[in-house]
Amino acid sequence: MILEKLFGKRDTKGCAAFLAEARPGDSLDLDRQTWRVAAMHRYIWEEPPGEQLVWELRRQEDLCLLTKTSSDEVVLGRVTSLEKLDPTLVLHILEHDDPPEQLNLENQDYHLEASLAGAYHEQGQTRGSDLVAWTYFGQDRHYRLLIEQRGGKTFLCTLGKIIGPGQLTNLQHLAKP
């Protein structure tokens, strides 16, 4: 217990169980870099019905999202610009209600696999805003591209991959409970 207070918790139960204890204000190490848990958001999906938790991590100017999937896997997503992906993508989505079936980012093709609708609850708010999410996978299924449309005209794009035990370490509870 004393060592845990000095050095933080280690990920011995898997990433999903490790993240269940993380709260805004805490810090954790991800691939040997310290990140601050800036926020925790909740997604409520309509079909299939379900709930998903997303932790927003910040390190200087970098922003990452850690998403716990329904199968208890954790996806690390680095936020990237939609314009970098395709400068006309937002206009395409607004005109057609969906993005194209295939996208290319950094010379990697991504194919649309699923779309979900629901509500985005920012930092635990009880009232959520409309959310539509499109999930793409690369050919090797190692990388996931996620496009979110929040509240109609706000878009977020993350490029992510599933992370494994040992990549999350040293959880420090800095915020008061």
N, C-alpha and C positions, 0 to 999 in steps of 0.2 A: 504494500500500500504506500509506503514512504517513497519507494523507487518510482511508483506510478505518478505520484505527485511531483517528483523532481523531473522525470523524463517523459511523462505523458503516457497515454495508452498505446499499445501496439495492436495492430490488426491481426488478431489471432482467430477471430470467428468468421472472417470474410468481410468484404467491403460493405455489404448491405447492413450487417449488424453493427459494424464500426460506425457507419454514417448515422444510424438511428440515434446515437448519443450526441451527435454534433448539433450545435445550436448557433444562431447568429451571435457574433462576438468571439467565438472560439477560434483557435488556430489549429491547423493540422499540416502535416508534411505529405506532399504528393510528389512522388519521384524525387525525393531529397530536396524539395523546395518548400518553404513555408508559405502557406496561403491562409488568408483570413476568411472565415465563413461570414459573408456579408449579409446573407438573407436565406430564408427557406420558404419556398413557394409550394403550393398544392395545386395539382391539376385534377379536375373531376371529369372523367370521360363518360359520354353518353352510351355509345355502342362500340365494343362491349363495355358495360358499365364497370367502372373502377376508379381508383384513386392512385395518384402517383406523386411522390415527393421529389422536389428538385432543390438542391443546395447551390447557391450562387457563391463562388469563390473568387476572391480578388487578391492579386499580388501586383503591387504598383499599378501600372496601367492595364495589366492583363486581366481578362475576365473568362472564367470557365464555369460550366454548369455540370454538376454531378447529378445524374438521374438514376433513381432506383427503378428497375423494370419490374413487371409482374412476376418474373421468374427469379427475382432477387439478384439479378446481375446489376452491376453499376457501370454506367456509361459516362466517360469523361468527354465532355464536348467543349471544344474551344470555339468561342464566338468569332465568327468571321463576317465580313461584309457581304450583303446580298449583291452589291454592285460588282464585287470581285467575282462572284459566281456568274452573274449575268446582269448587265446594266438595265435590261428591259424586263427582268423577272417580276418586279412588283406590278408594273403595268399589265403584264400578261395575267397575273393572278387576279387583279382587280377586274379585268375585262372578261376572263373565262371562268372565274371562281375556282380555278385549280392551276397549279404549275404544270409544266410539260412532264411527260412520262420519263424523260431522260435529261440529265444535267451533266455538265463536265466541270470539274474543279481541279486545278493543278494536274492536268493531263490524266485524270481518273474519271471514268464514266460512272455515273450513279443512276440506278433505275428505281422508279417509284414502286414501293412495296405496300404502303398502307397510308390511309388518311383517317384521322380521328377528329371528332368534334366534341367540345365540352366547354368547361369554364376554367379560367386561370385565376387563382386566388393568390394575389401578391402578398407575401409576408404574413400569411395566415388570416387575411381579411375574410370576413364572413360572406361578403358580397363579391362574386367573381365577375370577370369580364369574359365575353365570348372568346373562344379559342378554337382555332383549326390548326392541326399539325399534319405535315406530310413527311413520311419517313422514306428515305432512299438508302440503298445499300450499294457498295461497290461490287464489282464482279467477284472478288474473293470473299465478300461478306465480312471483311475485317473492319472496314470503316463504315460509319453511319453518318449520313447527312440528314439533318433535321431542319425543316423550315416551319416556323410558327407564325401565325397571323393572330395577333392579340387585339381584341376590341375593334376589329374592322380594318384599321390602316397602319397598325404598328407591326413591324416584321422583325423576326430574329432568326438568324441562321447559325447553326452549330455543326461543326465537323467533329465527330467523336469516334471512340472505340471503347470496347469493353475492357475494363481494368480488372486486375486480379489481386488476390491477397498479397499483402506486402507492399503494395504501391501506396496505400494510405497508412500513415503511421503518426505517432506522436500527437494525439489529440490533446489539446490543452484547453480546459474550460476557463476562459478568461472573463466571460460575462457572468454576472450574478444570476442565480436561478430565479 
